Amino acid sequence: MSLIKWDDGLSVTLVEIDRQHQRLIEMINDLHDAMKQGKGKDVLKKIINGLIEYAGYHFRTEEKYFDKFGYPDANSHKEEHRDFTKKVAEFKDGLTAGKIGLSMELLDFLTQWFQTHVKIVDKKYVPFFNEKGLK
């Protein structure tokens, strides 16, 4: 059973970015599944590393459009991306150090952050990008 399910409420109506958001959901759900199956730290590390890498790719995509079109809220949005990356790296370090219960904490953070970031922060750029012809 998926932890996060894609629905229209998560769509930013930009095909490329929606696809990337869907991939991030898959990765969060993979982490959830691994935890439910009691997989070892190595599996969790692999998933977390992939999530960090793919989130970076996704953030670069959004930021490319911010810069290309002169998105007025780009700096604060980019700051959220940096905060996310830093926080996930901290979780990864904690996991490496063997902190107990960290996996659930990480999963809660990812789920909450994704839902809030996409539904609130990312939705703010939709009208701006649509005006610029991005679909």
Backbone as CSV, one residue per row, in Angstrom:
resi,resn,N_x,N_y,N_z,CA_x,CA_y,CA_z,C_x,C_y,C_z
1,MET,0.838,-1.184,0.000,0.000,0.000,0.000,0.881,1.245,0.000
2,SER,0.565,2.169,-0.868,1.359,3.389,-0.991,1.119,4.333,0.166
3,LEU,2.184,4.989,0.582,2.086,5.993,1.626,1.507,7.284,1.044
4,ILE,2.013,7.682,-0.116,1.508,8.870,-0.816,0.960,8.409,-2.155
5,LYS,-0.232,8.840,-2.461,-0.838,8.511,-3.755,-0.965,9.789,-4.574
6,TRP,-0.594,9.684,-5.837,-0.707,10.818,-6.747,-2.181,11.117,-6.991
7,ASP,-2.511,12.396,-6.931,-3.861,12.812,-7.308,-3.779,14.210,-7.899
8,ASP,-4.885,14.702,-8.410,-4.900,16.014,-9.055,-4.499,17.145,-8.110
9,GLY,-4.698,16.952,-6.816,-4.315,17.963,-5.846,-2.806,18.177,-5.783
10,LEU,-2.042,17.198,-6.255,-0.585,17.318,-6.280,-0.071,17.844,-7.619
11,SER,-0.911,17.850,-8.626,-0.480,18.289,-9.950,-0.235,19.792,-9.988
12,VAL,0.883,20.165,-10.631,1.161,21.584,-10.875,0.866,21.919,-12.339
13,THR,0.260,21.002,-13.038,-0.165,21.124,-14.445,0.993,21.396,-15.407
14,LEU,2.196,21.101,-14.993,3.373,21.203,-15.850,3.899,19.777,-16.008
15,VAL,3.773,19.231,-17.210,4.000,17.807,-17.441,5.360,17.331,-16.915
16,GLU,6.424,18.029,-17.261,7.762,17.607,-16.847,7.889,17.572,-15.325
17,ILE,7.399,18.581,-14.671,7.524,18.663,-13.216,6.584,17.677,-12.530
18,ASP,5.378,17.487,-13.072,4.482,16.471,-12.512,5.124,15.085,-12.585
19,ARG,5.766,14.778,-13.698,6.425,13.465,-13.823,7.521,13.313,-12.776
20,GLN,8.270,14.379,-12.560,9.329,14.320,-11.556,8.738,14.176,-10.152
21,HIS,7.665,14.884,-9.873,6.998,14.734,-8.576,6.501,13.302,-8.397
22,GLN,5.966,12.708,-9.458,5.492,11.333,-9.368,6.641,10.378,-9.059
23,ARG,7.801,10.631,-9.651,8.979,9.789,-9.375,9.415,9.953,-7.918
24,LEU,9.387,11.179,-7.414,9.737,11.395,-6.005,8.770,10.660,-5.082
25,ILE,7.490,10.655,-5.432,6.508,9.899,-4.649,6.859,8.416,-4.655
26,GLU,7.217,7.890,-5.823,7.606,6.481,-5.912,8.775,6.188,-4.973
27,MET,9.731,7.096,-4.928,10.909,6.886,-4.092,10.551,6.931,-2.602
28,ILE,9.684,7.845,-2.231,9.234,7.904,-0.833,8.467,6.630,-0.499
29,ASN,7.625,6.185,-1.415,6.885,4.938,-1.195,7.820,3.732,-1.132
30,ASP,8.900,3.744,-1.927,9.893,2.659,-1.860,10.557,2.628,-0.482
31,LEU,10.868,3.798,0.039,11.456,3.876,1.375,10.472,3.318,2.411
32,HIS,9.228,3.702,2.285,8.181,3.208,3.194,8.086,1.679,3.118
33,ASP,8.070,1.149,1.898,7.990,-0.308,1.723,9.194,-1.017,2.327
34,ALA,10.379,-0.460,2.121,11.591,-1.066,2.678,11.532,-1.095,4.198
35,MET,11.034,-0.029,4.781,10.922,0.015,6.238,9.910,-1.011,6.733
36,LYS,8.793,-1.136,6.040,7.771,-2.105,6.446,8.299,-3.532,6.368
37,GLN,9.220,-3.761,5.435,9.773,-5.104,5.249,10.986,-5.356,6.137
38,GLY,11.346,-4.353,6.956,12.468,-4.513,7.865,13.812,-4.618,7.164
39,LYS,13.945,-3.962,6.028,15.208,-4.005,5.279,16.312,-3.340,6.078
40,GLY,17.523,-3.767,5.850,18.672,-3.238,6.570,19.052,-1.841,6.140
41,LYS,20.016,-1.294,6.889,20.486,0.070,6.633,21.008,0.246,5.211
42,ASP,21.602,-0.782,4.655,22.170,-0.646,3.310,21.093,-0.329,2.282
43,VAL,19.938,-0.966,2.405,18.838,-0.699,1.484,18.323,0.724,1.700
44,LEU,18.168,1.098,2.948,17.697,2.442,3.251,18.677,3.488,2.736
45,LYS,19.966,3.242,2.923,20.974,4.183,2.425,20.872,4.345,0.912
46,LYS,20.689,3.233,0.225,20.579,3.276,-1.237,19.370,4.114,-1.660
47,ILE,18.252,3.892,-1.011,17.045,4.645,-1.334,17.238,6.127,-1.008
48,ILE,17.820,6.403,0.147,18.035,7.798,0.544,19.002,8.488,-0.418
49,ASN,20.081,7.796,-0.798,21.021,8.374,-1.764,20.335,8.669,-3.089
50,GLY,19.511,7.741,-3.542,18.761,7.956,-4.784,17.799,9.121,-4.662
51,LEU,17.171,9.229,-3.519,16.237,10.326,-3.285,16.966,11.666,-3.297
52,ILE,18.115,11.723,-2.651,18.904,12.960,-2.637,19.317,13.329,-4.064
53,GLU,19.787,12.339,-4.803,20.229,12.596,-6.180,19.065,13.053,-7.060
54,TYR,17.939,12.355,-6.978,16.814,12.698,-7.845,16.172,14.018,-7.431
55,ALA,16.094,14.278,-6.136,15.559,15.563,-5.678,16.429,16.694,-6.206
56,GLY,17.750,16.490,-6.212,18.652,17.497,-6.769,18.381,17.740,-8.243
57,TYR,18.181,16.659,-8.979,17.839,16.766,-10.407,16.528,17.547,-10.577
58,HIS,15.540,17.202,-9.778,14.242,17.874,-9.850,14.368,19.355,-9.500
59,PHE,15.099,19.658,-8.432,15.269,21.054,-8.032,15.969,21.851,-9.125
60,ARG,16.970,21.238,-9.766,17.647,21.939,-10.867,16.684,22.225,-12.020
61,THR,15.760,21.321,-12.268,14.767,21.541,-13.325,13.916,22.755,-12.996
62,GLU,13.352,22.780,-11.782,12.529,23.925,-11.391,13.339,25.219,-11.443
63,GLU,14.534,25.170,-10.906,15.352,26.379,-10.829,15.794,26.871,-12.209
64,LYS,15.943,25.956,-13.144,16.247,26.343,-14.532,15.120,27.224,-15.073
65,TYR,13.895,26.843,-14.794,12.748,27.636,-15.257,12.628,28.945,-14.473
66,PHE,12.953,28.905,-13.187,12.944,30.146,-12.406,13.868,31.164,-13.056
67,ASP,15.077,30.711,-13.377,16.075,31.610,-13.958,15.701,32.022,-15.383
68,LYS,15.226,31.088,-16.156,14.873,31.375,-17.556,13.774,32.425,-17.655
69,PHE,12.774,32.323,-16.788,11.614,33.205,-16.882,11.621,34.345,-15.865
70,GLY,12.618,34.373,-14.985,12.686,35.449,-13.993,11.600,35.344,-12.939
71,TYR,11.385,34.136,-12.421,10.358,33.925,-11.402,10.650,34.791,-10.179
72,PRO,9.705,35.654,-9.791,9.974,36.628,-8.722,10.224,36.028,-7.335
73,ASP,9.724,34.826,-7.067,9.908,34.214,-5.747,11.012,33.149,-5.780
74,ALA,11.878,33.238,-6.770,12.901,32.212,-6.976,13.821,32.044,-5.764
75,ASN,14.272,33.134,-5.186,15.244,33.015,-4.092,14.691,32.250,-2.896
76,SER,13.472,32.551,-2.484,12.922,31.838,-1.327,12.622,30.377,-1.673
77,HIS,12.218,30.127,-2.906,11.941,28.752,-3.333,13.249,27.945,-3.365
78,LYS,14.292,28.552,-3.906,15.594,27.881,-3.935,16.097,27.616,-2.516
79,GLU,15.821,28.523,-1.613,16.214,28.333,-0.213,15.514,27.106,0.376
80,GLU,14.246,26.918,0.055,13.536,25.719,0.519,14.194,24.457,-0.028
81,HIS,14.622,24.510,-1.272,15.316,23.363,-1.861,16.614,23.075,-1.100
82,ARG,17.377,24.107,-0.798,18.633,23.927,-0.052,18.355,23.377,1.346
83,ASP,17.314,23.874,1.992,16.956,23.390,3.332,16.584,21.914,3.302
84,PHE,15.819,21.531,2.281,15.431,20.126,2.129,16.673,19.248,1.972
85,THR,17.544,19.639,1.068,18.744,18.849,0.788,19.601,18.707,2.047
86,LYS,19.750,19.784,2.780,20.529,19.762,4.013,19.887,18.843,5.046
87,LYS,18.589,18.934,5.201,17.878,18.123,6.195,17.970,16.634,5.862
88,VAL,17.789,16.276,4.597,17.874,14.865,4.217,19.303,14.351,4.412
89,ALA,20.293,15.186,4.117,21.687,14.796,4.354,21.930,14.553,5.850
90,GLU,21.310,15.358,6.698,21.429,15.149,8.147,20.805,13.814,8.560
91,PHE,19.676,13.488,7.962,19.050,12.194,8.247,19.963,11.058,7.795
92,LYS,20.550,11.223,6.634,21.462,10.195,6.118,22.629,10.002,7.077
93,ASP,23.195,11.086,7.560,24.299,10.997,8.526,23.852,10.293,9.802
94,GLY,22.643,10.617,10.265,22.113,9.970,11.463,21.891,8.489,11.256
95,LEU,21.431,8.125,10.078,21.218,6.715,9.759,22.552,5.979,9.752
96,THR,23.554,6.612,9.162,24.895,6.028,9.130,25.437,5.827,10.544
97,ALA,25.110,6.771,11.419,25.569,6.690,12.811,24.754,5.700,13.647
98,GLY,23.707,5.129,13.048,22.926,4.113,13.741,21.868,4.621,14.687
99,LYS,21.410,5.833,14.489,20.357,6.365,15.359,19.088,5.534,15.205
100,ILE,18.562,5.093,16.306,17.354,4.268,16.316,16.127,5.149,16.070
101,GLY,15.223,4.660,15.265,13.978,5.374,15.001,14.111,6.478,13.980
102,LEU,15.299,6.648,13.457,15.530,7.724,12.506,14.782,7.499,11.195
103,SER,14.641,6.260,10.791,13.978,5.968,9.529,12.542,6.475,9.520
104,MET,11.831,6.262,10.612,10.450,6.728,10.698,10.400,8.246,10.724
105,GLU,11.346,8.847,11.420,11.440,10.305,11.465,11.671,10.866,10.060
106,LEU,12.560,10.217,9.324,12.853,10.626,7.951,11.612,10.500,7.082
107,LEU,10.944,9.381,7.191,9.748,9.161,6.382,8.673,10.197,6.691
108,ASP,8.477,10.496,7.956,7.507,11.531,8.341,7.890,12.878,7.745
109,PHE,9.183,13.215,7.828,9.662,14.480,7.261,9.407,14.534,5.754
110,LEU,9.799,13.475,5.043,9.636,13.459,3.580,8.177,13.584,3.175
111,THR,7.322,12.863,3.850,5.896,12.889,3.528,5.317,14.277,3.764
112,GLN,5.589,14.831,4.920,5.064,16.157,5.252,5.638,17.217,4.321
113,TRP,6.934,17.174,4.109,7.580,18.180,3.272,7.033,18.124,1.850
114,PHE,6.940,16.911,1.317,6.471,16.774,-0.061,5.064,17.327,-0.212
115,GLN,4.180,16.919,0.663,2.791,17.368,0.584,2.700,18.889,0.702
116,THR,3.406,19.459,1.670,3.353,20.904,1.888,4.035,21.654,0.753
117,HIS,5.216,21.214,0.381,5.978,21.920,-0.647,5.231,21.929,-1.979
118,VAL,4.737,20.791,-2.398,4.060,20.718,-3.697,2.715,21.439,-3.659
119,LYS,1.914,21.153,-2.643,0.559,21.717,-2.604,0.526,23.219,-2.339
120,ILE,1.554,23.747,-1.701,1.544,25.177,-1.366,2.614,25.938,-2.140
121,VAL,3.870,25.571,-1.943,4.980,26.343,-2.505,5.051,26.201,-4.027
122,ASP,5.020,24.963,-4.522,5.115,24.776,-5.971,3.896,25.326,-6.707
123,LYS,2.748,25.213,-6.099,1.532,25.719,-6.763,1.609,27.223,-7.021
124,LYS,2.423,27.932,-6.245,2.556,29.379,-6.431,3.150,29.738,-7.791
125,TYR,4.025,28.888,-8.325,4.647,29.235,-9.598,3.814,28.864,-10.821
126,VAL,2.773,28.095,-10.647,1.985,27.625,-11.781,1.443,28.772,-12.646
127,PRO,0.724,29.749,-12.089,0.212,30.829,-12.954,1.333,31.583,-13.675
128,PHE,2.437,31.807,-12.977,3.570,32.517,-13.579,4.114,31.741,-14.774
129,PHE,4.358,30.446,-14.572,4.896,29.630,-15.676,3.890,29.495,-16.818
130,ASN,2.616,29.362,-16.480,1.596,29.273,-17.525,1.562,30.545,-18.378
131,GLU,1.711,31.705,-17.743,1.769,32.967,-18.482,2.950,33.009,-19.441
132,LYS,4.018,32.310,-19.075,5.221,32.258,-19.911,5.134,31.173,-20.975
133,GLY,4.023,30.446,-20.993,3.803,29.420,-22.007,4.291,28.035,-21.634
134,LEU,4.710,27.845,-20.399,5.181,26.536,-19.957,3.979,25.705,-19.538
135,LYS,3.879,24.530,-20.081,2.752,23.626,-19.783,3.262,22.259,-19.395
